[in-house]
Amino acid sequence: MKNVAYHFSQSIIVRIVRLQGTLAPTRPGSIVVFDDKNSFKINLTSAEIGVGCDALQEVMNQHVFSAPDAPIKNVNDRSEE
């Protein structure tokens, strides 16, 4: 895969500069449907991706620090003055 905008969700989009790996269907015997992110898993060998600040903030708040007891909450990319 090369030069692709990959939409993990509506608010999380990454730019795949290059990606080497395989796509495996999530249901044995089915085919991979690129428009259905639930139809496959990506098994990475190597990759170079770019992610914007807004998308990174979303990943951090919704996935990395989303547990109720997480020691860090509401990460943002704006410096406080």
Z-matrix of the N, CA and C atoms (Angstrom, degrees):
N
C 1 1.436
C 2 1.530 1 106.37
N 3 1.330 2 116.45 1 141.02
C 4 1.451 3 120.34 2 -177.32
C 5 1.522 4 109.62 3 -150.85
N 6 1.331 5 116.52 4 135.58
C 7 1.463 6 122.72 5 176.14
C 8 1.528 7 112.53 6 53.58
N 9 1.331 8 115.56 7 58.94
C 10 1.463 9 122.50 8 -177.43
C 11 1.530 10 109.29 9 -124.73
N 12 1.324 11 116.48 10 139.02
C 13 1.468 12 121.03 11 170.39
C 14 1.519 13 106.30 12 -92.46
N 15 1.338 14 116.85 13 110.89
C 16 1.468 15 121.33 14 -176.84
C 17 1.522 16 109.19 15 -100.78
N 18 1.318 17 116.70 16 123.83
C 19 1.462 18 123.55 17 -177.71
C 20 1.528 19 109.76 18 -96.53
N 21 1.335 20 116.67 19 101.40
C 22 1.462 21 120.41 20 174.45
C 23 1.522 22 109.16 21 -71.70
N 24 1.321 23 116.15 22 -37.97
C 25 1.460 24 123.43 23 175.98
C 26 1.522 25 105.94 24 -154.14
N 27 1.312 26 116.35 25 -179.06
C 28 1.466 27 119.45 26 -179.29
C 29 1.526 28 111.39 27 -61.83
N 30 1.326 29 117.20 28 -33.42
C 31 1.467 30 120.15 29 -176.93
C 32 1.535 31 114.18 30 -102.78
N 33 1.325 32 117.78 31 -4.72
C 34 1.468 33 120.65 32 179.77
C 35 1.530 34 108.83 33 -119.58
N 36 1.329 35 113.63 34 104.96
C 37 1.461 36 120.88 35 179.93
C 38 1.522 37 107.31 36 -125.75
N 39 1.319 38 117.20 37 129.94
C 40 1.459 39 120.89 38 177.06
C 41 1.521 40 109.10 39 -117.69
N 42 1.314 41 114.72 40 149.82
C 43 1.462 42 120.71 41 176.44
C 44 1.516 43 107.76 42 -97.26
N 45 1.300 44 116.20 43 115.06
C 46 1.461 45 120.75 44 178.40
C 47 1.527 46 107.25 45 -86.96
N 48 1.326 47 115.46 46 109.57
C 49 1.460 48 120.97 47 177.68
C 50 1.525 49 107.97 48 -72.38
N 51 1.319 50 115.39 49 -51.09
C 52 1.469 51 121.46 50 173.54
C 53 1.521 52 107.94 51 -154.89
N 54 1.290 53 116.42 52 147.22
C 55 1.464 54 121.80 53 -179.98
C 56 1.514 55 107.86 54 -146.36
N 57 1.314 56 115.90 55 129.84
C 58 1.457 57 120.76 56 175.94
C 59 1.520 58 107.38 57 -119.55
N 60 1.303 59 116.46 58 130.88
C 61 1.455 60 121.38 59 179.95
C 62 1.517 61 109.95 60 167.28
N 63 1.317 62 114.93 61 -159.28
C 64 1.464 63 120.10 62 179.41
C 65 1.522 64 109.84 63 -131.32
N 66 1.320 65 114.66 64 152.21
C 67 1.460 66 121.15 65 172.20
C 68 1.520 67 107.10 66 -102.97
N 69 1.308 68 116.03 67 129.64
C 70 1.467 69 120.85 68 179.41
C 71 1.520 70 108.51 69 -119.11
N 72 1.335 71 117.90 70 129.92
C 73 1.462 72 119.63 71 178.14
C 74 1.522 73 111.01 72 -63.02
N 75 1.325 74 116.90 73 143.66
C 76 1.463 75 120.58 74 179.96
C 77 1.526 76 111.77 75 -76.15
N 78 1.318 77 117.15 76 -24.54
C 79 1.470 78 121.15 77 176.12
C 80 1.526 79 108.53 78 -110.68
N 81 1.321 80 117.77 79 120.39
C 82 1.463 81 120.45 80 -179.06
C 83 1.530 82 111.60 81 -52.17
N 84 1.319 83 115.74 82 134.80
C 85 1.454 84 121.22 83 177.74
C 86 1.523 85 114.17 84 84.85
N 87 1.321 86 118.03 85 -7.84
C 88 1.466 87 119.94 86 179.45
C 89 1.528 88 109.77 87 -91.27
N 90 1.317 89 115.79 88 174.70
C 91 1.449 90 119.49 89 178.97
C 92 1.530 91 109.57 90 -106.74
N 93 1.316 92 115.23 91 158.47
C 94 1.459 93 121.63 92 176.72
C 95 1.525 94 108.49 93 -79.00
N 96 1.322 95 116.48 94 129.62
C 97 1.462 96 122.13 95 176.64
C 98 1.526 97 106.44 96 -114.38
N 99 1.328 98 116.94 97 110.20
C 100 1.467 99 120.41 98 -174.74
C 101 1.521 100 113.22 99 -59.54
N 102 1.323 101 118.26 100 -29.87
C 103 1.464 102 121.46 101 179.21
C 104 1.525 103 113.19 102 -80.08
N 105 1.326 104 117.61 103 -5.69
C 106 1.468 105 122.28 104 179.14
C 107 1.522 106 108.74 105 -120.02
N 108 1.350 107 115.84 106 95.24
C 109 1.469 108 119.37 107 -176.27
C 110 1.524 109 112.98 108 -63.06
N 111 1.321 110 118.22 109 -15.50
C 112 1.465 111 121.05 110 177.89
C 113 1.520 112 112.72 111 -85.81
N 114 1.345 113 117.72 112 -3.59
C 115 1.460 114 120.15 113 -178.55
C 116 1.526 115 112.83 114 -89.46
N 117 1.332 116 117.47 115 -3.63
C 118 1.462 117 119.11 116 -177.82
C 119 1.525 118 112.21 117 -152.77
N 120 1.326 119 113.58 118 161.99
C 121 1.463 120 122.32 119 170.54
C 122 1.516 121 106.54 120 -119.56
N 123 1.329 122 116.39 121 145.31
C 124 1.461 123 121.34 122 177.36
C 125 1.526 124 107.97 123 -100.37
N 126 1.313 125 116.06 124 120.40
C 127 1.462 126 121.77 125 175.33
C 128 1.523 127 107.09 126 -99.97
N 129 1.341 128 116.28 127 102.79
C 130 1.458 129 121.63 128 -173.76
C 131 1.516 130 113.01 129 -80.77
N 132 1.322 131 114.81 130 139.75
C 133 1.455 132 122.11 131 168.15
C 134 1.519 133 107.91 132 -101.74
N 135 1.337 134 116.45 133 -47.24
C 136 1.462 135 121.98 134 174.80
C 137 1.523 136 108.05 135 -158.19
N 138 1.339 137 115.77 136 156.74
C 139 1.462 138 119.15 137 -179.74
C 140 1.513 139 110.71 138 -161.03
N 141 1.319 140 114.26 139 153.59
C 142 1.457 141 122.32 140 169.76
C 143 1.516 142 105.96 141 -130.09
N 144 1.331 143 116.45 142 119.71
C 145 1.457 144 120.56 143 -178.05
C 146 1.522 145 109.93 144 -129.71
N 147 1.315 146 115.43 145 159.88
C 148 1.454 147 121.53 146 173.89
C 149 1.521 148 108.04 147 -124.02
N 150 1.324 149 115.28 148 143.59
C 151 1.463 150 119.46 149 179.82
C 152 1.523 151 107.89 150 -138.52
N 153 1.320 152 116.31 151 135.12
C 154 1.451 153 120.88 152 178.58
C 155 1.519 154 112.01 153 -76.04
N 156 1.318 155 115.32 154 164.01
C 157 1.470 156 120.42 155 -178.25
C 158 1.524 157 112.29 156 -60.49
N 159 1.335 158 117.70 157 -42.02
C 160 1.463 159 120.12 158 -179.67
C 161 1.526 160 111.55 159 -62.90
N 162 1.347 161 116.94 160 -43.01
C 163 1.460 162 120.17 161 179.16
C 164 1.523 163 111.11 162 -67.26
N 165 1.333 164 116.94 163 -39.68
C 166 1.465 165 120.21 164 178.78
C 167 1.522 166 110.62 165 -64.71
N 168 1.311 167 116.86 166 -40.89
C 169 1.468 168 121.30 167 176.83
C 170 1.528 169 110.35 168 -59.78
N 171 1.315 170 116.68 169 -42.28
C 172 1.466 171 121.52 170 178.77
C 173 1.529 172 111.10 171 -63.27
N 174 1.326 173 117.60 172 -44.06
C 175 1.467 174 121.63 173 178.20
C 176 1.524 175 110.22 174 -60.18
N 177 1.319 176 116.32 175 -46.92
C 178 1.468 177 120.54 176 -178.12
C 179 1.528 178 111.28 177 -61.99
N 180 1.324 179 117.54 178 -46.31
C 181 1.467 180 120.82 179 -175.38
C 182 1.528 181 113.57 180 -78.00
N 183 1.323 182 117.81 181 -34.45
C 184 1.462 183 120.39 182 -175.65
C 185 1.529 184 114.11 183 -92.46
N 186 1.333 185 117.26 184 -19.98
C 187 1.463 186 119.21 185 -175.67
C 188 1.528 187 113.38 186 -125.13
N 189 1.319 188 117.73 187 -49.97
C 190 1.457 189 120.48 188 -175.24
C 191 1.525 190 111.67 189 -73.39
N 192 1.333 191 117.27 190 -48.42
C 193 1.466 192 121.54 191 -176.62
C 194 1.527 193 112.03 192 -111.33
N 195 1.314 194 117.39 193 35.40
C 196 1.468 195 120.49 194 -175.83
C 197 1.534 196 114.06 195 -88.90
N 198 1.318 197 118.19 196 -11.71
C 199 1.472 198 120.41 197 179.81
C 200 1.530 199 109.53 198 -65.50
N 201 1.335 200 117.10 199 142.43
C 202 1.470 201 120.09 200 -179.44
C 203 1.532 202 113.39 201 -55.32
N 204 1.326 203 117.35 202 -31.98
C 205 1.463 204 120.08 203 -177.48
C 206 1.533 205 113.13 204 -99.93
N 207 1.329 206 117.61 205 16.48
C 208 1.468 207 120.75 206 179.36
C 209 1.526 208 110.08 207 -61.19
N 210 1.331 209 117.24 208 136.26
C 211 1.462 210 119.86 209 -177.65
C 212 1.529 211 113.63 210 -72.52
N 213 1.322 212 117.27 211 -16.47
C 214 1.463 213 122.10 212 -179.71
C 215 1.524 214 107.85 213 -122.17
N 216 1.319 215 116.68 214 136.64
C 217 1.475 216 121.74 215 179.58
C 218 1.519 217 109.90 216 -135.79
N 219 1.321 218 115.62 217 155.81
C 220 1.469 219 123.78 218 171.56
C 221 1.523 220 113.23 219 51.46
N 222 1.324 221 115.71 220 55.11
C 223 1.456 222 121.42 221 176.01
C 224 1.523 223 108.14 222 -67.69
N 225 1.347 224 116.58 223 136.46
C 226 1.461 225 118.53 224 174.23
C 227 1.518 226 109.41 225 -139.84
N 228 1.314 227 115.55 226 163.71
C 229 1.462 228 121.35 227 -175.28
C 230 1.521 229 112.74 228 -98.71
N 231 1.293 230 117.28 229 14.80
C 232 1.452 231 120.83 230 -179.55
C 233 1.530 232 109.46 231 -105.02
N 234 1.304 233 115.83 232 127.25
C 235 1.465 234 118.91 233 179.79
C 236 1.525 235 109.30 234 -75.03
N 237 1.312 236 115.21 235 142.34
C 238 1.462 237 121.48 236 178.68
C 239 1.519 238 108.45 237 -86.21
N 240 1.309 239 116.47 238 136.24
C 241 1.468 240 119.33 239 178.63
C 242 1.503 241 110.15 240 -107.32
